[in-house]
């Protein structure tokens, strides 16, 4: 697993844009973020500097502006965030979280079907791994 980098909610917004398309300049990011958040270029610059110090982004010198790239993969950041959430809220227990969602009727039929498929695939992988041992 890559280096653990804790992202704030605001930093997730910046990272999402970089994961969608990279590289991007600070002005490109600002233009997109201004529409949804109202952030100025100074705000975005502050976030990029902080995220660079954390090891979440890197930049290369471009023609007229720095080109920013994500330094961590979305998959790793999502996994870390999910594990932290499960640990903090549900004592690390996926079953407890799912049970809570079922009790609150928070899952649609489509989501339940999706969960069945995920569990079916996990069971297949588990069997395959057991046969190779």
C-alpha positions as CSV (number, residue, x, y, z in Angstrom):
1,X,0.0,0.0,0.0
2,X,1.2,3.5,-0.8
3,X,2.1,6.1,1.9
4,X,-0.8,7.0,4.0
5,X,-2.1,10.5,3.2
6,X,-5.0,11.9,5.1
7,X,-7.1,14.1,2.9
8,X,-9.6,16.7,4.1
9,X,-13.0,17.0,2.5
10,X,-11.8,20.0,0.4
11,X,-8.6,18.2,-0.7
12,X,-10.8,15.3,-1.9
13,X,-12.5,17.8,-4.3
14,X,-9.1,18.8,-5.7
15,X,-7.9,15.2,-6.0
16,X,-11.1,14.1,-7.7
17,X,-10.4,16.6,-10.5
18,X,-6.7,15.5,-10.8
19,X,-7.8,11.8,-10.9
20,X,-10.2,12.6,-13.7
21,X,-7.7,14.4,-15.8
22,X,-4.0,15.2,-15.3
23,X,-2.0,17.2,-15.5
24,X,-3.8,20.4,-14.7
25,X,-2.7,23.9,-13.9
26,X,-3.7,25.8,-10.8
27,X,-5.9,28.0,-13.0
28,X,-7.6,25.1,-14.6
29,X,-8.4,23.6,-11.2
30,X,-9.5,27.0,-9.9
31,X,-11.9,27.5,-12.9
32,X,-13.6,24.1,-12.2
33,X,-13.7,24.5,-8.4
34,X,-15.0,28.1,-8.5
35,X,-18.2,26.8,-10.1
36,X,-19.0,24.4,-7.3
37,X,-17.2,25.9,-4.3
38,X,-16.6,29.6,-5.0
39,X,-12.9,29.1,-4.2
40,X,-10.4,31.7,-5.5
41,X,-7.0,31.0,-6.9
42,X,-5.4,31.8,-3.6
43,X,-7.5,29.1,-1.9
44,X,-6.7,26.5,-4.5
45,X,-3.0,27.5,-4.3
46,X,-3.1,27.0,-0.5
47,X,-4.6,23.5,-0.9
48,X,-2.1,22.5,-3.6
49,X,0.8,23.6,-1.4
50,X,-0.6,21.7,1.6
51,X,-1.3,18.6,-0.5
52,X,2.2,18.7,-2.0
53,X,3.7,18.8,1.5
54,X,1.5,15.8,2.4
55,X,2.7,13.9,-0.6
56,X,-0.7,13.8,-2.3
57,X,0.2,15.8,-5.4
58,X,3.4,16.6,-7.4
59,X,4.1,19.2,-10.0
60,X,6.3,19.7,-13.0
61,X,7.3,23.0,-14.4
62,X,5.2,23.7,-17.5
63,X,5.6,26.4,-20.2
64,X,3.9,29.1,-18.2
65,X,2.5,27.3,-15.2
66,X,3.1,24.4,-12.9
67,X,1.4,21.1,-14.1
68,X,-0.1,19.2,-11.2
69,X,-0.5,15.4,-11.0
70,X,-1.9,13.1,-8.3
71,X,0.9,11.4,-6.4
72,X,-1.5,8.8,-4.8
73,X,-3.9,6.5,-6.6
74,X,-7.7,7.0,-6.1
75,X,-8.1,3.3,-5.3
76,X,-5.6,3.5,-2.4
77,X,-7.1,6.8,-1.0
78,X,-10.6,5.3,-1.1
79,X,-9.4,2.1,0.6
80,X,-7.7,4.0,3.3
81,X,-10.7,6.3,3.9
82,X,-13.1,3.3,3.9
83,X,-11.0,1.4,6.5
84,X,-10.7,4.5,8.7
85,X,-14.5,5.1,8.5
86,X,-15.3,1.5,9.3
87,X,-12.9,1.5,12.3
88,X,-14.2,4.8,13.7
89,X,-17.9,4.3,13.2
90,X,-18.4,0.5,13.1
91,X,-15.5,-0.9,15.2
92,X,-14.0,-2.1,11.9
93,X,-16.9,-4.4,11.2
94,X,-18.4,-4.4,7.7
95,X,-21.3,-6.7,8.9
96,X,-22.3,-4.1,11.5
97,X,-22.4,-1.4,8.9
98,X,-24.4,-3.4,6.5
99,X,-26.8,-4.5,9.2
100,X,-27.3,-0.9,10.2
101,X,-28.1,0.0,6.6
102,X,-30.5,-2.9,6.2
103,X,-32.3,-1.9,9.5
104,X,-32.6,1.7,8.3
105,X,-33.8,0.5,4.8
106,X,-31.0,2.5,3.3
107,X,-30.3,0.0,0.5
108,X,-32.2,0.0,-2.8
109,X,-33.1,-3.3,-4.6
110,X,-30.4,-2.4,-7.1
111,X,-27.8,-1.9,-4.3
112,X,-28.8,-5.2,-2.7
113,X,-28.4,-7.0,-6.0
114,X,-25.0,-5.4,-6.5
115,X,-23.9,-6.6,-3.0
116,X,-25.0,-10.1,-3.8
117,X,-22.8,-10.0,-7.0
118,X,-19.8,-8.6,-5.0
119,X,-20.2,-11.3,-2.4
120,X,-20.5,-14.0,-5.1
121,X,-17.3,-12.9,-6.8
122,X,-15.5,-12.7,-3.4
123,X,-16.6,-16.3,-2.7
124,X,-15.3,-17.4,-6.1
125,X,-12.0,-15.7,-5.4
126,X,-11.8,-17.3,-2.0
127,X,-12.4,-20.8,-3.5
128,X,-9.8,-20.2,-6.2
129,X,-7.3,-19.1,-3.6
130,X,-8.1,-22.2,-1.4
131,X,-7.5,-24.6,-4.3
132,X,-4.1,-23.1,-5.1
133,X,-2.8,-23.4,-1.5
